[in-house]
């Protein structure tokens, strides 16, 4: 049974208007959104894990989408945050274009299957240009969350 994005994403972990212009600040802002929902997370640890993953190659997958992710010991379940930057962030994406839509994913260290399934689900969702446009156009946090719910209801 694969988890839905909407079941893993707390609507409070949605940043409708990322201020970041570079990769480092984007990772920090997205991490802050996650930490605000779960204060047991260690902010610096989360950022370090994400940076390690980025060293292997950018998680900017193109089409204005980035899915920074990493694994963390001691967290009970997979956690997601979502961010949107209308101006775009230089995320060293594969296609050289700025990233506008971000899903940040932190998985428990021992999880393999659910982590990969969730990454695949996110990429599939965001491959659809209409979905990307809907997320870019949505007014604010609640509308973004609703757009994700709507898409998953149709999937």
C-alpha angles and dihedrals in degrees: 000000000000118000120240119240089235090057092054098041119080108212087226089062091066117105106198094186116032112196095198121114097182137047097253094053091045091054090048094049093047090047090051089055090053094046090050088061095044115028092186089075118101105229096205092048092052092049091048092052091050093048091051090055092048090055088065089058136307118290087213097116096186134252088083092298131124128179107190109189145165145161125256130191118234102024115124099218146000114289131201137194127183129208136182128200116188092189093048133235127244097240098163087248122188092251094044091241125127118262119240104169122053134185112187113200128189117183133189110263094245097048115102109149100044092044093054093041091053092048089050091048092051093048091048092050093049096044086077109089091205091056092049090051091049091053092047092050098044113114108234139321100313094047091050091051091047091051090055091048091049093050093048092048088059096043 
